[in-house]
Amino acid sequence: MRVHLHPQRRTVEVDGRRSVGRLLAELGILPSTAMVIRRDELLTDGEMVEADDEIEIRAVISGGGPGAASSTRGSARPS
């Protein structure tokens, strides 16, 4: 299968059928840090990917927009 890794902009070839969890482990990627996508479908760790699949693995990035950490909107202010 062809695996596209983002944001690394790298593509690797992997032989054979395996679970998404096993694929991530073989690539050294923690499941909680990535989204695995086949066509337009988000896959879970237990789902199987086939040798002829084309897979995209995207890094999960969390955080707010500019100024999110310093925003006071919705936060409690001491009296």
N, CA, C and O of each residue as an XYZ file, in Angstrom:
316
protein
N       0.840     -1.173      0.000
C       0.000      0.000      0.000
C       0.878      1.227      0.000
O       2.017      1.199      0.467
N       0.341      2.285     -0.522
C       1.059      3.554     -0.541
C       0.541      4.381      0.634
O      -0.665      4.570      0.791
N       1.476      4.875      1.462
C       1.131      5.646      2.653
C       1.757      7.028      2.535
O       2.977      7.173      2.456
N       0.889      8.042      2.524
C       1.342      9.433      2.453
C       1.352      9.992      3.871
O       0.329      9.974      4.556
N       2.496     10.484      4.307
C       2.650     11.026      5.657
C       2.675     12.553      5.602
O       3.467     13.155      4.877
N       1.784     13.159      6.391
C       1.708     14.622      6.453
C       1.858     15.051      7.894
O       1.264     14.387      8.744
N       2.557     16.049      8.246
C       3.091     17.088      7.368
C       4.487     16.792      6.838
O       5.108     17.683      6.258
N       5.005     15.586      7.012
C       6.371     15.267      6.581
C       6.553     15.307      5.063
O       7.680     15.374      4.571
N       5.451     15.267      4.329
C       5.512     15.238      2.859
C       6.369     14.093      2.367
O       7.237     14.252      1.508
N       6.095     12.927      2.943
C       6.861     11.720      2.618
C       5.872     10.620      2.252
O       4.788     10.545      2.829
N       6.231      9.780      1.313
C       5.408      8.643      0.919
C       6.231      7.379      1.080
O       7.386      7.317      0.657
N       5.621      6.360      1.702
C       6.292      5.069      1.866
C       5.409      3.976      1.289
O       4.188      4.121      1.224
N       6.022      2.899      0.878
C       5.315      1.715      0.390
C       5.365      0.650      1.480
O       6.426      0.382      2.044
N       4.225      0.049      1.772
C       4.139     -0.996      2.792
C       3.453     -2.198      2.154
O       2.407     -2.049      1.521
N       4.027     -3.383      2.312
C       3.463     -4.602      1.722
C       2.474     -5.269      2.654
O       2.666     -5.288      3.870
N       1.416     -5.814      2.080
C       0.500     -6.670      2.821
C      -0.637     -5.955      3.528
O      -0.686     -4.729      3.629
N      -1.555     -6.795      4.013
C      -2.748     -6.355      4.734
C      -2.427     -6.294      6.213
O      -1.708     -7.148      6.731
N      -2.961     -5.281      6.903
C      -2.739     -5.160      8.349
C      -3.753     -4.201      8.936
O      -4.440     -3.481      8.211
N      -3.840     -4.199     10.259
C      -4.737     -3.259     10.929
C      -4.086     -1.876     10.928
O      -2.870     -1.740     10.794
N      -4.919     -0.872     11.079
C      -4.418      0.501     11.167
C      -3.473      0.635     12.360
O      -2.424      1.270     12.254
N      -3.843      0.036     13.498
C      -2.996      0.095     14.685
C      -1.615     -0.495     14.441
O      -0.607      0.065     14.872
N      -1.574     -1.628     13.747
C      -0.291     -2.263     13.445
C       0.530     -1.413     12.468
O       1.744     -1.278     12.618
N      -0.148     -0.845     11.468
C       0.536      0.026     10.513
C       1.182      1.203     11.236
O       2.344      1.526     10.989
N       0.430      1.842     12.126
C       0.981      2.973     12.871
C       2.178      2.548     13.722
O       3.190      3.247     13.774
N       2.056      1.398     14.387
C       3.157      0.899     15.217
C       4.402      0.656     14.375
O       5.508      1.016     14.781
N       4.230      0.051     13.209
C       5.364     -0.228     12.330
C       6.036      1.049     11.835
O       7.237      1.067     11.566
N       5.251      2.110     11.720
C       5.801      3.386     11.267
C       6.302      4.242     12.429
O       6.832      5.334     12.221
N       6.130      3.738     13.662
C       6.590      4.472     14.836
C       5.726      5.668     15.183
O       6.215      6.669     15.707
N       4.427      5.559     14.887
C       3.490      6.664     15.127
C       2.514      6.257     16.224
O       1.901      5.193     16.145
N       2.368      7.090     17.238
C       1.394      6.829     18.300
C      -0.009      7.085     17.760
O      -0.246      8.130     17.154
N      -0.950      6.153     17.965
C      -2.312      6.319     17.431
C      -2.996      7.614     17.861
O      -3.782      8.173     17.097
N      -2.714      8.094     19.055
C      -3.362      9.319     19.539
C      -2.817     10.582     18.879
O      -3.326     11.676     19.121
N      -1.792     10.439     18.051
C      -1.182     11.610     17.420
C      -1.465     11.695     15.923
O      -0.926     12.567     15.242
N      -2.312     10.792     15.399
C      -2.510     10.756     13.954
C      -3.942     10.407     13.567
O      -4.656      9.718     14.296
N      -4.341     10.904     12.396
C      -5.593     10.500     11.754
C      -5.199      9.687     10.531
O      -4.310     10.081      9.776
N      -5.863      8.553     10.336
C      -5.584      7.703      9.187
C      -6.801      7.769      8.270
O      -7.926      7.507      8.697
N      -6.568      8.118      7.017
C      -7.650      8.375      6.076
C      -7.467      7.517      4.835
O      -6.377      7.433      4.270
N      -8.578      6.872      4.417
C      -8.609      6.122      3.151
C      -9.736      6.728      2.327
O     -10.894      6.713      2.745
N      -9.402      7.255      1.168
C     -10.339      8.040      0.355
C     -10.875      9.187      1.223
O     -10.095     10.054      1.615
N     -12.140      9.221      1.528
C     -12.699     10.271      2.394
C     -13.133      9.710      3.731
O     -13.930     10.335      4.431
N     -12.627      8.539      4.104
C     -13.065      7.838      5.312
C     -11.974      7.848      6.383
O     -10.837      7.447      6.134
N     -12.340      8.313      7.576
C     -11.435      8.290      8.718
C     -11.458      6.885      9.304
O     -12.532      6.355      9.585
N     -10.287      6.270      9.493
C     -10.192      4.882      9.956
C      -9.808      4.828     11.433
O      -9.111      5.706     11.942
N     -10.281      3.773     12.114
C      -9.923      3.544     13.509
C      -8.833      2.476     13.586
O      -8.553      1.787     12.605
N      -8.221      2.349     14.768
C      -7.089      1.430     14.956
C      -7.391     -0.013     14.551
O      -6.510     -0.704     14.039
N      -8.612     -0.473     14.770
C      -8.950     -1.864     14.504
C      -9.306     -2.181     13.068
O      -9.410     -3.352     12.703
N      -9.493     -1.169     12.250
C      -9.880     -1.412     10.860
C      -8.693     -1.913     10.050
O      -7.537     -1.610     10.346
N      -9.011     -2.687      9.023
C      -7.973     -3.271      8.180
C      -7.732     -2.412      6.943
O      -8.662     -1.862      6.353
N      -6.467     -2.313      6.572
C      -6.100     -1.672      5.314
C      -5.472     -2.744      4.427
O      -4.753     -3.625      4.900
N      -5.758     -2.648      3.153
C      -5.350     -3.677      2.193
C      -4.081     -3.269      1.449
O      -3.711     -2.096      1.414
N      -3.430     -4.256      0.863
C      -2.169     -4.034      0.152
C      -2.314     -3.040     -0.995
O      -1.353     -2.348     -1.332
N      -3.498     -2.956     -1.598
C      -3.684     -2.048     -2.739
C      -4.299     -0.702     -2.354
O      -4.658      0.085     -3.230
N      -4.426     -0.428     -1.039
C      -4.991      0.843     -0.573
C      -3.988      1.980     -0.706
O      -2.775      1.773     -0.714
N      -4.524      3.169     -0.807
C      -3.734      4.389     -0.711
C      -4.219      5.101      0.540
O      -5.391      5.464      0.643
N      -3.314      5.298      1.488
C      -3.637      5.796      2.826
C      -2.942      7.132      3.053
O      -1.833      7.370      2.576
N      -3.622      7.987      3.791
C      -3.025      9.258      4.188
C      -2.985      9.281      5.717
O      -3.991      9.004      6.371
N      -1.835      9.608      6.277
C      -1.698      9.739      7.727
C      -1.354     11.186      8.014
O      -0.316     11.694      7.590
N      -2.253     11.845      8.748
C      -2.076     13.259      9.094
C      -1.835     13.408     10.580
O      -2.510     12.772     11.390
N      -0.882     14.239     10.942
C      -0.601     14.525     12.346
C      -1.776     15.296     12.940
O      -2.335     16.191     12.305
N      -2.139     14.936     14.165
C      -3.188     15.652     14.893
C      -2.507     16.776     15.654
O      -1.594     16.549     16.448
N      -2.962     17.982     15.398
C      -2.373     19.150     16.053
C      -3.486     19.840     16.828
O      -4.532     20.168     16.269
N      -3.252     20.057     18.121
C      -4.266     20.729     18.926
C      -3.766     22.095     19.338
O      -2.569     22.378     19.310
N      -4.690     22.914     19.713
C      -4.346     24.262     20.147
C      -5.315     25.245     19.558
O      -6.110     24.902     18.682
N      -5.253     26.456     20.030
C      -6.163     27.486     19.557
C      -5.521     28.352     18.503
O      -4.376     28.145     18.100
N      -6.283     29.317     18.075
C      -5.792     30.269     17.105
C      -4.927     31.312     17.786
O      -4.643     31.210     18.980
N      -4.514     32.305     17.034
C      -3.674     33.368     17.603
C      -4.356     34.026     18.800
O      -5.520     34.420     18.727
N      -3.629     34.135     19.878
C      -4.153     34.789     21.071
C      -5.087     33.942     21.910
O      -5.647     34.444     22.884
N      -5.276     32.686     21.573
C      -6.227     31.838     22.297
C      -5.827     31.681     23.759
O      -6.698     31.672     24.630
N      -4.555     31.561     24.049
C      -4.101     31.365     25.410
C      -4.270     32.618     26.251
O      -4.432     32.530     27.468
N      -4.234     33.792     25.612
C      -4.340     35.026     26.372
C      -5.747     35.611     26.346
O      -5.997     36.649     26.959
N      -6.667     34.956     25.641
C      -8.031     35.458     25.544
C      -8.729     35.370     26.895
O      -8.565     34.393     27.626
N      -9.510     36.400     27.221
C     -10.263     36.392     28.486
C     -11.734     36.124     28.236
O     -12.509     36.054     29.190
N     -12.140     35.975     26.995
C     -13.529     35.685     26.681
C     -13.938     34.360     27.294
O     -13.281     33.340     27.083
N     -15.017     34.374     28.050
C     -15.555     33.138     28.616
C     -14.818     32.636     29.826
O     -15.184     31.594     30.371
N     -13.793     33.333     30.272
C     -13.055     32.855     31.436
C     -13.506     33.620     32.676
O     -13.971     34.755     32.585
N     -13.363     32.989     33.823
C     -13.732     33.630     35.086
C     -12.645     34.601     35.485
O     -11.456     34.305     35.361
N     -13.056     35.758     35.963
C     -12.107     36.750     36.446
C     -12.256     36.888     37.952
O     -13.374     36.948     38.464
N     -11.148     36.939     38.657
C     -11.248     37.111     40.105
C     -11.845     38.469     40.443
O     -11.593     39.447     39.739
N     -12.640     38.541     41.522
C     -13.282     39.805     41.935
C     -12.383     40.593     42.848
O     -12.755     41.679     43.293
